Amino acid sequence: MRIYDRVYIIEGESFGGGTYNSYLFNEGYWFLVNGGLITSTNLMINNILEITKGHPLRYIIITSCIRELAENVKELYMVFNPDIIAGYPDSVRLRRGECGNSPVEIAIEVRNEIRIGKIRIVRSKSPTSGSIIIESEGGIFSGLTKVSPLYQKSYLFSSTEYIRYG
């Protein structure tokens, strides 16, 4: 379901999937925010293929080492072969399969802040020590990190809801 410009919600309660939302967005490359639950694998694969129209999924960003956000990452990696991004030290736990996921290689580890094109990824250290948030032109993808209402873009996309400001 398209939410805003190039941002889609592809998994979550509204789809009969997991408890938390996963988002697909395009800022020159296709990014997936959070891998969701194993029970949503086929739903997520079909949604990604339909939305991207066969263009490659370049990155999967895992915002926290929490099962509901990471369990499905290996399965999605096996289908799409994207680079996986995670914050340190959650990245270590993802590599070992300690986030409810099967072990998976992390291509980019965020220790403080990185940029990919117009995307800024910053460690937030909450709710896990390796949690990250993603800032794009249209909004903030916060995962389970609580973000101050003063830090606004057009949208706040969290794992539990999305909010439009203004």
C-alpha positions in Angstrom: 0.0 0.0 0.0 1.5 3.3 -1.0 1.6 5.8 1.8 3.6 8.7 0.4 5.3 9.4 -2.9 7.9 6.5 -3.1 7.1 4.9 0.3 5.1 1.8 0.7 4.0 -0.3 3.7 4.5 -3.9 2.7 4.0 -5.9 5.9 2.3 -5.4 9.3 -1.0 -5.9 11.1 -3.0 -4.2 8.3 -1.8 -7.0 5.9 -2.6 -9.8 8.3 1.2 -10.2 8.7 3.4 -9.5 11.7 2.8 -7.1 14.5 5.2 -4.5 13.2 5.4 -2.6 9.9 8.0 -3.0 7.2 8.4 -0.3 4.6 9.8 -0.2 1.1 11.0 3.1 -0.3 13.0 4.5 -3.2 15.6 7.2 -3.1 17.5 6.3 -6.2 17.7 2.7 -4.9 15.1 0.4 -3.4 15.4 0.1 0.4 13.5 -2.2 2.7 13.2 -1.2 6.3 12.9 -4.3 8.6 12.5 -7.9 7.5 9.4 -8.8 9.4 8.4 -12.3 10.5 9.0 -15.6 8.8 5.2 -16.1 8.5 5.2 -13.0 6.2 7.9 -14.2 3.8 5.7 -14.9 0.7 3.6 -11.8 1.3 6.7 -9.6 1.5 8.4 -11.2 -1.5 5.2 -10.7 -3.6 4.8 -7.1 -2.4 8.4 -6.2 -3.1 8.3 -7.7 -6.7 5.0 -6.0 -7.5 6.1 -2.5 -6.2 9.7 -2.6 -7.6 8.5 -4.0 -11.0 11.5 -6.2 -11.1 14.1 -3.5 -10.2 16.6 -4.8 -7.7 16.1 -4.4 -3.9 19.5 -2.8 -3.1 19.4 -2.6 0.7 17.6 -4.1 3.7 18.0 -2.0 6.8 17.3 -3.7 10.2 16.5 -0.9 12.7 16.8 -3.1 15.9 17.9 -6.6 16.9 14.3 -7.6 17.7 12.7 -10.8 16.4 9.7 -9.1 14.8 11.9 -6.8 12.8 14.7 -9.3 11.9 13.4 -12.9 11.8 12.8 -12.9 8.0 16.0 -11.1 6.9 17.9 -14.2 5.7 15.0 -15.5 3.6 14.6 -12.1 1.9 18.4 -12.0 1.4 18.3 -15.4 -0.3 15.7 -14.1 -2.8 16.9 -10.5 -3.5 20.6 -10.6 -2.5 20.7 -7.0 -1.2 23.3 -5.4 1.1 22.1 -5.6 4.7 22.6 -2.6 7.0 22.5 -2.7 10.8 23.8 -0.7 13.7 26.7 -2.0 15.8 26.5 -4.1 18.1 23.1 -5.4 16.8 25.0 -6.2 13.6 27.1 -8.8 15.5 24.0 -10.4 16.9 22.4 -10.6 13.4 25.5 -12.2 12.0 25.2 -14.9 14.7 21.5 -15.3 14.3 20.7 -14.0 17.8 17.8 -11.7 16.8 15.3 -14.5 16.1 16.8 -14.7 12.6 19.0 -17.2 10.8 22.7 -16.0 10.6 23.2 -13.5 7.8 26.1 -11.4 6.5 25.9 -7.7 7.3 27.4 -5.6 4.5 27.3 -2.2 6.2 27.7 -1.6 9.9 26.6 1.7 11.3 28.8 2.7 14.3 27.6 6.4 14.4 26.3 7.8 11.2 26.5 6.9 7.5 25.0 8.4 4.3 23.9 6.6 1.2 22.9 9.2 -1.4 20.2 11.4 0.2 19.7 8.9 3.0 21.2 9.5 6.5 21.3 6.5 8.9 22.1 7.2 12.6 22.6 5.0 15.6 19.9 5.8 18.1 20.9 3.2 20.7 17.2 2.6 21.7 15.5 0.2 22.3 18.6 -1.9 21.6 22.2 -0.6 21.8 22.5 -1.0 18.0 19.2 0.5 17.0 19.2 3.0 14.1 16.9 5.5 12.5 16.8 6.4 8.8 16.2 10.0 7.6 15.1 10.5 4.0 13.7 13.5 2.2 10.1 12.6 2.9 10.3 11.2 6.4 12.0 9.5 9.3 12.0 5.7 9.6 12.3 5.2 13.4 11.7 1.5 13.9 10.9 1.1 17.6 12.9 4.2 18.6 10.8 7.0 20.1 11.4 10.2 18.2 10.6 13.7 19.5 7.7 15.4 17.9 10.0 18.4 17.5 12.2 16.4 15.1 9.7 16.4 12.2 9.8 15.8 8.5 6.6 15.2 6.5 6.1 11.7 7.9 7.2 9.5 10.8 7.3 5.9 9.8 7.7 3.7 12.9 7.3 0.0 13.3 3.9 0.5 15.0 2.4 3.4 13.0 3.0 6.1 10.5 2.1 9.7 11.1 1.8 12.6 8.7 2.8 16.0 10.0 1.5 19.3 8.7 
